[in-house]
Amino acid sequence: MADVRDVTYDLLRSHDLTTIFGNPGSNELPFLAGMPEDFRYVLGLHEGAVLAMADGYAQARGGSALVNLHAAAGTGNALGPLTNSVYSHSPLIITAGQQVRSTIGQEVMLANVDAPALPKPLVKWSSEPACAQDVPRSISHAIHIANLPAKGPVYVSVPYDDWAQEAPAEAQHLLARKTGSAGSLSDSQLAELTAALDGAERPVLVLGPEVDAERANDDAVRLADRLGAPVWIAPSASRCPFPTRHRSFRGVLPASVQGITDALGGHDLILVAGAPVFRYHQFVPGEYLPAGARLVHLTSDPGEAARAPMGEALVGDVKDALSRLADAVEPGLRPELPPLPEHPVARSAGERLNPAELFALLREHAPDDAVYVKESTATTGDFWAQMDLSEPGSYFFPASGGLGFGLPAAVGAQLAHDRRQVIGLIGDGSANYGITALWTAARYRIPVIVVILKNGTYGALRWFSKVLDAGEVPGMDVPGIDFVQIARGYGVDATSVRTGAEFTEALTSALGAGKPVLIEAETELTEP
């Protein structure tokens, strides 16, 4: 008879979960010992970086990722990045080693006391199987629930003596199990929403990360074209669901109540698809909707639908809904929107590189299908003004705003892509949260390009201090960090640049390197 470990590896293989992101401890060794040859272990030096690498990998590949954490301490180290995973709906299958089952109640060293409660509320589901024989079924449960709408991370704690126990014969049924969503708009719901869109004088679309995650981008473009409607990206979106040079594109909505109301003023029907309504950040109170506007919300997440403070919600398959709406609405009812103006001219005025110029140079010299993982929050406006993103899956951002996602996620995303170049755009404040991922990139020769935008301060916080009228506060600056030397210490080639010409030369060299490269760009301080 097979043991629990062997059946679990068979189960993971059946779900294409053969890459394991982890940082092992003693509780995890019995599971990892004798790992099958067709499995790959990706070692990270800190569990926060491990979790973020797995998140980037999962989002880039459009599927699940397997994470193996060390007991309670390793789980705790991963909780920061996990705040992003829950809001990006990343289906991470997180396992953690537990002490020998009979000793947990004694709270011996490395016992994970009340393990299922530890990652809550940041996981969709968590469990510690009641017995060794239930481990394979519990992990199967975790995989399926992580991938059913609304997708999200899950957590299973496994006592390390369980792996050698005999698995029940019926566990083989788990290898053939499949689950899937079948929810879609009813014919009457589709007809009512189609009539509302056709009857609106000035409809507007607000799209979120689920549109990109479910590869509904083309459906969104067809709907916008047939409606002649402008398109905004939802505030705090972790992905880009719409081509940024399409005539309908209007940018990213501000993350405040009054800011959104002002941006959507004049529209009588607001269709929000694949995003919460809305994830506000700065507190600028006002009316939730423009006068006379109706809001309809399409989402696969019942929680998002229920907690919205206004509007009507339909819970179901967002891609299916957008596709059917694009087929159903009447085209030509409104004049075609004019083309977008040219990109604004971006030039550096001082001794440092202006971020807008850096992004313009990326647009000019990076591959058209490059993937950008961005965690430089003080340069948001410049990024969207300069970039031309036309391919699905081209942009990733920390969904909850928790720093430490960007650099490791870029490494994970590049691991998932062997045909697209991944470029991490990371602020110098953000970089230090996940800097150890550089070692992983070097160790596995993952050819990611990391651009550190170095302005010596937490630029977004400086802007936010003005919003709050907080004045000068301590802890805002991070001077004197040499990322070139740090990167070289981890085994990554690195260079520092201050001008557009130097950046272009460094980028061109990095694109052909076939290995990880870090470019430290000394940049001017700008506001989001």
Disulfide bonds with the S-S distance in Angstrom:
none
